[in-house]
Amino acid sequence: MIRWGILGCGNIARRFAQGLGHVADATLAAVWNRNTDKADAFAREFGGAAYASLEGLLKSDVDAVYIATPHTSHARLAIQALAAGKHVLCEKPAAISATELETVLACARKHERLFMEAMKPPFYPLYRKLREHLALDPVGPVGFVRAGFANPGVPREHMLWDPEMAGGSLLDIGIYSAFLAVDWLGPVRDVQVLGRLDGGVDAFASVNARHERGIAQLYSGIDLAGSGDALLSGPAGHIVLHEKWWNPVRATIHYADGRKVELEAPMTGSGLNYETAHFGALIKEGQLESPVVTHDHSRAMIALVDAARAGLGLVYPFED
């Protein structure tokens, strides 16, 4: 049984806790939040012990922690947890820059603990089913990826509008599109970006990226409306991942010979249970890196976002 501790009590932490009920060999043992009342309420609802201090949780007998706090705290909390001997599943983005990420990965190597960015799409049944189908009935090597999403409903008081919290679209929904491009096309080689800054964050970004094996067109926004589907193109056909593709349950493969194949695979639980089960299996096997969301995957994703931010001239106040 993998004993989990959760850092943070927001919406994504709730989804993670709900998902644990669908993982046979996992249990919620501890939770911490800066607001102790929230931690107490979370523990009453989902189980485990509420800790008044992070240090107290890290001294407990939890095997792994899930970091579900704001972006700016991810690297710091991951380093503290790894140094305390805990395995770390860190909500995306794993760090707000490539420099931060390398510090985290160096700490994981030093303390010989498993670290993985919580990038959920590749663990969904649909995504795995698509990979398996294409291995038998390919569209050829994917050479183009188009993906994006823009949410016009982000209220101005939300942290995504706060530059001190590393707000904006790229590090939030944009990191998913970066994953999709990296997963199918490999590391990024160069990036062109157009976008719009508002109040010190990227309100909208449109990215063209040349990767090792193709081209990606990606967009993200927090004040416009945009669909959440994705396109993967090869010489013998193309695939549509239907919205919202980062919680993939349906895909359509259009072959150049006129065939059309529909794939469906509904999710169970909260959707986060798939990555949690994978992570637990890696712990039991003594692995220090996921073969699905590798450290190089995380490096390539944040490298793409770093390049896009640089192109927009987006520097957060705490980076000056």
Backbone torsions as a table, in degrees:
resi	resn	phi	psi	omega
1	MET	NA	123.9	177.6
2	ILE	-86.9	121.8	180.0
3	ARG	-92.7	119.6	-174.7
4	TRP	-104.1	144.9	167.7
5	GLY	-118.2	140.1	179.2
6	ILE	-112.6	129.3	175.6
7	LEU	-103.6	111.9	-175.9
8	GLY	107.9	151.7	-176.1
9	CYS	-132.7	26.5	-179.7
10	GLY	-81.2	-165.2	-175.2
11	ASN	-62.2	-41.4	-177.4
12	ILE	-69.9	-31.7	175.6
13	ALA	-65.6	-37.8	177.5
14	ARG	-64.0	-42.1	178.2
15	ARG	-63.2	-39.3	178.9
16	PHE	-63.8	-46.1	-179.6
17	ALA	-62.9	-40.7	176.8
18	GLN	-62.4	-39.0	-179.8
19	GLY	-67.2	-30.2	-179.5
20	LEU	-59.0	-29.2	178.0
21	GLY	-65.9	-11.9	179.7
22	HIS	-107.0	9.2	177.6
23	VAL	-112.9	116.1	-168.4
24	ALA	-62.7	-34.8	-172.3
25	ASP	-111.3	35.5	-178.7
26	ALA	-135.4	146.1	177.4
27	THR	-144.6	148.0	176.0
28	LEU	-85.4	116.7	-176.7
29	ALA	-105.8	-26.4	-172.9
30	ALA	-156.7	152.7	176.3
31	VAL	-144.6	144.3	176.9
32	TRP	-136.4	142.0	172.6
33	ASN	-147.7	149.1	177.8
34	ARG	-58.1	-33.0	175.1
35	ASN	-90.0	106.4	-173.9
36	THR	-66.1	-30.0	177.9
37	ASP	-63.3	-40.2	178.4
38	LYS	-66.0	-40.1	178.5
39	ALA	-63.6	-42.3	178.9
40	ASP	-61.7	-45.0	-179.4
41	ALA	-64.7	-39.7	179.2
42	PHE	-62.9	-44.6	-179.4
43	ALA	-65.8	-37.4	177.6
44	ARG	-63.7	-36.1	-177.8
45	GLU	-78.9	-41.0	-170.8
46	PHE	-111.9	-12.0	-179.4
47	GLY	102.1	179.6	-178.7
48	GLY	82.7	174.2	179.8
49	ALA	-99.6	137.7	175.9
50	ALA	-88.8	129.4	-179.6
51	TYR	-107.2	137.0	179.4
52	ALA	-77.8	-19.1	-179.5
53	SER	-134.5	148.6	176.0
54	LEU	-63.9	-39.3	-179.5
55	GLU	-59.6	-39.0	179.0
56	GLY	-63.3	-43.5	178.6
57	LEU	-63.5	-43.5	-176.5
58	LEU	-69.8	-18.3	175.4
59	LYS	-87.7	-7.2	-178.3
60	SER	-79.0	-176.3	-174.9
61	ASP	-94.1	23.8	175.3
62	VAL	-66.8	146.6	178.8
63	ASP	-88.1	-34.6	-173.8
64	ALA	-145.4	154.4	174.7
65	VAL	-122.8	146.9	173.3
66	TYR	-110.1	121.1	-177.6
67	ILE	-93.2	115.5	-175.3
68	ALA	-127.3	36.2	-177.9
69	THR	-102.0	175.5	178.8
70	PRO	-59.6	156.8	-175.0
71	HIS	-47.2	-46.5	-170.6
72	THR	-64.8	-17.2	-178.2
73	SER	-99.1	-6.5	-172.6
74	HIS	-58.4	-52.6	-176.0
75	ALA	-62.9	-45.4	-178.0
76	ARG	-61.2	-46.8	-178.0
77	LEU	-69.2	-36.7	177.4
78	ALA	-61.6	-43.9	-180.0
79	ILE	-62.7	-43.0	178.1
80	GLN	-61.9	-43.4	-177.5
81	ALA	-69.1	-42.9	178.5
82	LEU	-62.0	-42.2	179.3
83	ALA	-64.9	-25.5	177.9
84	ALA	-85.9	2.8	176.0
85	GLY	88.5	16.5	-179.6
86	LYS	-99.2	145.3	169.7
87	HIS	-75.2	148.4	-171.9
88	VAL	-129.4	122.3	167.1
89	LEU	-107.1	111.9	-171.2
90	CYS	-109.7	126.4	178.0
91	GLU	-57.5	149.6	-179.3
92	LYS	-71.8	149.0	-10.9
93	PRO	-74.4	145.7	-178.7
94	ALA	-61.8	-27.4	177.2
95	ALA	-157.3	164.3	-177.0
96	ILE	-91.7	-1.6	177.3
97	SER	-157.4	162.9	177.6
98	ALA	-62.9	-36.1	179.2
99	THR	-62.0	-46.4	177.3
100	GLU	-61.0	-43.5	-177.7
101	LEU	-61.1	-42.5	-179.2
102	GLU	-62.9	-34.0	176.7
103	THR	-63.8	-41.8	178.4
104	VAL	-64.9	-46.8	-177.6
105	LEU	-65.1	-35.7	176.6
106	ALA	-63.9	-38.0	178.0
107	CYS	-66.9	-40.3	177.9
108	ALA	-62.2	-40.9	178.1
109	ARG	-65.7	-43.3	-177.9
110	LYS	-60.2	-43.1	-174.7
111	HIS	-96.7	2.0	176.1
112	GLU	52.9	55.7	178.6
113	ARG	-126.0	150.9	178.8
114	LEU	-72.5	130.5	174.6
115	PHE	-131.4	131.3	177.6
116	MET	-144.0	138.0	171.7
117	GLU	-75.1	133.8	-175.5
118	ALA	-80.8	76.5	178.6
119	MET	-102.8	99.6	-165.9
120	LYS	-74.4	-32.0	-169.4
121	PRO	-52.5	-43.3	-173.5
122	PRO	-68.5	-10.7	-179.2
123	PHE	-95.3	-10.1	179.0
124	TYR	-65.7	146.2	179.3
125	PRO	-56.3	-37.6	-178.6
126	LEU	-64.7	-44.8	-178.3
127	TYR	-62.5	-42.3	178.2
128	ARG	-66.6	-39.7	178.7
129	LYS	-63.1	-39.7	178.2
130	LEU	-63.8	-45.9	178.1
131	ARG	-57.9	-44.6	-178.7
132	GLU	-65.2	-41.5	-179.9
133	HIS	-63.5	-45.2	-177.2
134	LEU	-68.3	-24.9	176.3
135	ALA	-66.4	-29.7	-179.0
136	LEU	-96.8	-30.2	-176.4
137	ASP	-137.7	74.3	-169.0
138	PRO	-75.7	161.7	168.9
139	VAL	-101.8	11.5	-173.2
140	GLY	86.4	174.9	-179.8
141	PRO	-63.7	129.1	177.9
142	VAL	-65.8	128.4	-178.6
143	GLY	-121.7	-2.0	-179.9
144	PHE	-147.8	134.2	177.1
145	VAL	-128.0	129.6	172.7
146	ARG	-123.8	127.4	-178.2
147	ALA	-157.0	155.0	176.1
148	GLY	169.4	171.0	177.0
149	PHE	-163.0	142.6	175.0
150	ALA	-134.8	132.4	-175.4
151	ASN	-115.4	110.0	-177.6
152	PRO	-80.3	-2.9	-172.1
153	GLY	-98.3	19.4	-179.3
154	VAL	-81.8	112.8	-178.3
155	PRO	-66.6	152.0	-174.8
156	ARG	-63.5	-22.7	179.7
157	GLU	-83.6	-5.3	179.8
158	HIS	-69.7	150.8	-177.3
159	MET	-64.3	-19.0	178.0
160	LEU	-66.0	-16.2	175.3
161	TRP	-95.9	4.2	-174.9
162	ASP	-104.9	112.2	179.4
163	PRO	-64.3	-27.6	178.1
164	GLU	-67.6	-18.3	178.7
165	MET	-104.6	18.3	-178.4
166	ALA	56.7	46.9	-177.9
167	GLY	-74.1	-174.7	-177.8
168	GLY	108.6	176.2	-173.8
169	SER	-87.5	-31.3	-172.0
170	LEU	-62.9	-44.6	-178.2
171	LEU	-81.4	-8.2	179.3
172	ASP	-99.8	-98.4	-179.0
173	ILE	-69.7	-26.8	-177.9
174	GLY	-63.2	-28.0	-177.6
175	ILE	-68.4	-27.5	175.3
176	TYR	-63.6	-46.4	179.0
177	SER	-63.4	-37.3	176.1
178	ALA	-60.2	-40.5	176.9
179	PHE	-60.1	-48.0	-176.1
180	LEU	-59.8	-43.0	179.4
181	ALA	-63.6	-45.2	-179.0
182	VAL	-66.3	-39.8	-175.5
183	ASP	-64.8	-34.3	-177.8
184	TRP	-100.6	-23.4	-172.8
185	LEU	-118.0	-8.5	179.4
186	GLY	86.7	-172.6	-176.1
187	PRO	-60.4	150.8	179.9
188	VAL	-78.4	142.6	178.6
189	ARG	-106.6	-43.3	173.3
190	ASP	-153.8	158.1	-171.4
191	VAL	-135.0	135.8	169.5
192	GLN	-118.9	139.3	-175.8
193	VAL	-142.5	141.1	167.2
194	LEU	-123.3	144.6	-179.0
195	GLY	-169.9	-174.8	-176.5
196	ARG	-139.1	122.7	176.4
197	LEU	-94.0	143.9	179.4
198	ASP	-145.4	115.1	178.5
199	GLY	65.7	25.7	177.1
200	GLY	89.5	9.0	175.3
201	VAL	-132.1	163.7	176.6
202	ASP	-82.8	108.2	177.8
203	ALA	-77.0	-30.0	176.9
204	PHE	-153.6	140.1	178.5
205	ALA	-141.6	134.6	174.8
206	SER	-119.9	120.2	-170.3
207	VAL	-119.6	128.7	166.3
208	ASN	-107.5	125.8	-176.6
209	ALA	-131.0	134.8	172.5
210	ARG	-97.6	123.3	-178.3
211	HIS	-107.6	177.7	-179.9
212	GLU	-57.5	-34.9	-174.6
213	ARG	-124.3	17.7	178.6
214	GLY	162.7	-164.7	-174.0
215	ILE	-119.7	142.6	176.6
216	ALA	-125.3	141.0	170.4
217	GLN	-119.1	117.7	-173.0
218	LEU	-130.4	148.4	174.0
219	TYR	-145.7	157.2	177.4
220	SER	-154.9	149.0	-178.8
221	GLY	-161.2	158.4	179.3
222	ILE	-126.4	12.1	175.0
223	ASP	-141.0	9.8	174.9
224	LEU	-127.1	162.6	177.7
225	ALA	-98.2	133.7	178.6
226	GLY	-148.3	147.0	-179.2
227	SER	-70.6	164.7	-176.9
228	GLY	-118.4	35.1	175.4
229	ASP	-93.9	175.0	179.7
230	ALA	-145.1	154.4	-177.9
231	LEU	-127.1	132.1	173.8
232	LEU	-120.7	122.6	-174.4
233	SER	-117.3	134.0	174.0
234	GLY	-129.7	175.3	-177.2
235	PRO	-68.7	-20.9	-177.5
236	ALA	-111.7	14.6	178.2
237	GLY	154.0	178.7	178.0
238	HIS	-139.9	157.9	-177.8
239	ILE	-119.6	134.6	171.1
240	VAL	-107.6	119.4	169.8
241	LEU	-91.6	114.5	-172.2
242	HIS	-74.7	154.9	-175.9
243	GLU	-67.1	150.3	-11.8
244	LYS	-85.0	115.5	-166.6
245	TRP	-62.1	-25.6	-177.7
246	TRP	-76.7	-11.4	165.3
247	ASN	-115.5	65.4	-164.8
248	PRO	-70.7	128.1	174.8
249	VAL	-131.0	-11.6	-177.8
250	ARG	-148.6	139.1	177.1
251	ALA	-142.1	149.0	175.3
252	THR	-122.5	127.5	178.3
253	ILE	-104.9	120.1	177.9
254	HIS	-104.6	109.6	-179.5
255	TYR	-87.1	149.1	-179.1
256	ALA	-64.3	-20.7	179.2
257	ASP	-85.3	6.2	176.5
258	GLY	99.9	-11.4	178.4
259	ARG	-71.5	151.0	173.8
260	LYS	-134.7	127.5	-178.4
261	VAL	-119.8	127.6	176.9
262	GLU	-101.0	130.1	175.8
263	LEU	-117.3	135.8	175.9
264	GLU	-137.4	141.8	176.4
265	ALA	-156.6	91.9	-179.0
266	PRO	-63.7	150.0	-179.7
267	MET	-88.4	158.9	170.7
268	THR	-116.1	162.9	179.2
269	GLY	64.5	-148.2	-178.8
270	SER	-90.3	-8.7	-174.1
271	GLY	94.8	-25.8	178.6
272	LEU	-82.5	-11.7	-179.1
273	ASN	-65.7	-25.9	-178.4
274	TYR	-69.1	-46.7	178.5
275	GLU	-67.7	-32.8	179.1
276	THR	-65.8	-42.9	177.8
277	ALA	-63.4	-41.2	177.2
278	HIS	-60.3	-46.1	-177.9
279	PHE	-63.1	-43.4	178.6
280	GLY	-62.3	-39.0	178.3
281	ALA	-63.9	-38.2	178.3
282	LEU	-64.3	-39.4	177.4
283	ILE	-59.6	-47.2	-177.5
284	LYS	-64.7	-29.5	179.1
285	GLU	-84.7	-5.4	-179.3
286	GLY	76.0	22.8	-179.4
287	GLN	-82.6	149.9	179.7
288	LEU	-111.7	1.5	-179.3
289	GLU	-155.7	139.9	177.1
290	SER	-76.2	138.2	174.0
291	PRO	-79.3	-8.0	-178.2
292	VAL	-97.7	-55.7	172.4
293	VAL	-107.0	84.3	-176.3
294	THR	-74.3	167.0	174.6
295	HIS	-62.8	-34.6	177.3
296	ASP	-68.1	-32.8	172.7
297	HIS	-58.6	-48.9	-179.5
298	SER	-62.7	-40.1	177.2
299	ARG	-60.0	-44.4	-176.9
300	ALA	-68.7	-37.4	178.8
301	MET	-63.3	-49.0	-176.8
302	ILE	-72.7	-26.7	175.2
303	ALA	-64.1	-39.5	177.9
304	LEU	-64.1	-46.1	-180.0
305	VAL	-65.8	-41.1	176.6
306	ASP	-57.2	-44.3	-178.8
307	ALA	-66.0	-39.6	178.1
308	ALA	-65.7	-42.5	177.5
309	ARG	-62.0	-41.9	179.5
310	ALA	-62.8	-40.2	179.1
311	GLY	-64.5	-30.5	177.9
312	LEU	-86.4	-9.3	-175.3
313	GLY	71.2	29.9	-176.4
314	LEU	-91.8	109.0	177.6
315	VAL	-124.5	126.1	179.7
316	TYR	-76.4	152.5	-175.6
317	PRO	-55.1	-37.1	-176.9
318	PHE	-77.1	-5.1	177.3
319	GLU	-95.2	-7.6	-178.6
320	ASP	-63.5	NA	NA
